[in-house]
Amino acid sequence: MKIKRSTIIVIGIALFLCILAAFPRAIEVVAGNYLFGYDQGKHWLGAKSIVIDHKFPLIGDEVGGRGGFFQGPGWYYLQAIPFFLFQGDPYGQLFLMFVIGIVSVLFSFILFSKLIGRLEGFFISFLIAVSPSITIQSRFAWPPFIIPFIALFYSYNLYGVMKGKMASWFFLFFSLGMMAHFEIATTATLGMATCIVLLLNRKIQLRNWMVGVVGFILPLFPLVVFDLRHQFLNLKGILNLLLTDSARQGEAYVLSKNLIDHLRIFQSNLFGTFPIDSFRYIFVFSYVLILIVFLLDKRVNRENKRFLVSLILIPVILFIALLFYRSVLWDWWILELPIFYIIFIGVLSAYIYKKSTFGKIMVSLFYFWLFVVSLQLSFDSWKRDFADYGGTQKIRGRMDAIDAIYKDAAGTPFGIFVFCPPIYTYPYDYLFWWAGTKKYSYVPHREKKGLFYLLVEPDGGKPWTYKGWMETVIKDGTVLSRIELPSGFIIEKRIAQ
């Protein structure tokens, strides 16, 4: 069977994009040394609860500041997949993020090649592959880092809505609902911006909104069930957050301060998307001019114009709306925006490339320059991070400390008490369970009896704080030995009196 030349070219492009994406993302995957901190420990314990303990949660992390409500449990269920496949090895968490990063690049090429054109699909997937802010999301596990992947499907269906496809209404709002499982603030803010953009674009029938509402509610079903069982705790928490924020009369609202803080976050979000530090403002100005030409070109179809305008309107709407939010604005609330910027630049790049020979030369030179810069940044990351031991923060240092305790105990049953700056000891709780179950056939107890150890992770900013813990909370027992590991961990061996 003879394979078509066009098929070979597409496969070759897809392989190139995957390799380009893998190079900066694979550092920790290859080194086997990765961040396993507070959040990673807590979420891996959640995966253990599903796979080992067969407990199926209806809610995820508690969020909302003063409001007090919960995100959806989707992140825990997603974590349960690598937990099962890797038999509890925390490496599975990292591998999941690496795979999602590569799949994002591949899917963007497939989706947008089909949606707009193969050249547009190539430019969009290329930019995702080399984007510094998106690349870093594959190097440790954190729920908001799933948002850009969902934003691809959101964008795909936003275009479908522009073309009048009813099914796209369902999947557009389904994507928004899914985001609540990974960062609920994104669901709220992007959902508001989406409704405004759709109302500005065209006259919409009631049935469109009804289909959208069904799509939005469906992924939120676990949260709805939880609320029905717990006197609408989430709904009350959200209302409390909104009402409390609007009622802060005692605090002077300084628009200029809010404006500066928001500009800093939105600028960081935009410019961190592309490796263009040396000419960032020329880059923005050039593509604004290209957008004007694009919108004035009568040969460009209306859906493409409306789609790009919508992608740019969304961050503008978000910026204006969030100026009236008086509490802290976190940068992970807008992690969907880099995807919108990339699609915007990718489509306009293809437009200029197709328009003239000069456009082909300029776009080719620009993307070749991005390729070279991304390779240099990747090489620098490999040299800096591959051999980085990580002290007390990465898995190798933490496992070395745990192994040192087991080795010193030499088979004698012992207890363990851990001090770490976040107070909650989730990563150590999990690692002692995992090491004790898989390697040493003994999980230490948490009682001050017989032999027990203190494992101390000093606070980098306040390295003396653990002393108060030792002198008050853990003051029992006779000290037998005390060592400080090269990682910075302190291990104290005690015997109960």
Number of C-alpha atoms within 10 A of each C-alpha: 3 4 7 8 9 9 10 11 11 15 12 12 16 20 13 13 22 20 14 20 28 20 17 26 28 21 22 23 19 10 14 15 22 27 22 26 20 18 16 21 21 21 25 27 24 25 26 22 16 20 19 15 10 10 12 14 17 19 23 22 20 13 16 18 13 13 21 17 23 24 23 26 21 22 23 27 19 14 24 25 17 21 24 16 10 14 16 22 17 22 21 22 26 25 21 19 24 26 14 18 27 21 15 24 27 23 18 26 27 18 18 24 18 13 15 15 15 17 19 25 25 25 24 27 29 27 27 30 28 28 23 19 19 24 22 15 20 28 23 22 25 17 22 22 22 24 27 24 20 19 22 22 20 23 22 20 24 23 23 20 21 20 15 15 14 16 15 24 25 22 23 25 28 25 23 29 26 23 32 26 27 25 25 22 19 21 23 16 19 22 20 15 21 22 13 15 18 15 11 11 13 11 8 12 8 9 11 17 16 13 18 21 16 16 23 24 17 15 21 23 14 18 25 19 13 17 17 12 10 10 10 15 17 23 17 15 19 19 14 18 18 15 12 13 16 12 10 11 9 6 8 8 13 9 12 10 11 19 15 12 14 20 14 12 16 19 11 13 20 18 20 16 22 22 20 15 10 8 9 14 11 11 14 14 11 11 15 14 10 17 21 10 14 19 17 11 11 9 8 12 10 12 16 17 16 17 22 21 16 25 22 14 16 21 21 13 17 18 19 12 13 15 19 14 14 16 11 10 15 10 13 16 18 24 20 25 23 24 25 24 21 22 26 21 22 22 24 22 25 21 21 20 18 14 11 11 11 12 16 17 12 15 19 14 12 13 15 12 14 19 18 12 15 22 16 13 16 21 14 13 14 19 12 10 16 18 12 14 17 16 16 26 18 18 22 19 21 23 16 16 23 18 17 14 20 21 12 10 15 9 11 11 14 23 18 20 19 19 22 20 17 10 9 14 17 20 23 24 17 21 23 20 18 20 18 17 12 14 10 15 12 18 19 17 13 13 13 20 15 14 20 25 25 19 20 23 21 19 15 11 8 9 11 11 15 18 13 11 14 14 10 9 8 15 12 15 16 12 14 11 10 13 11 12 15 13 18 17 20 18 21 18 21 22 17 13 10
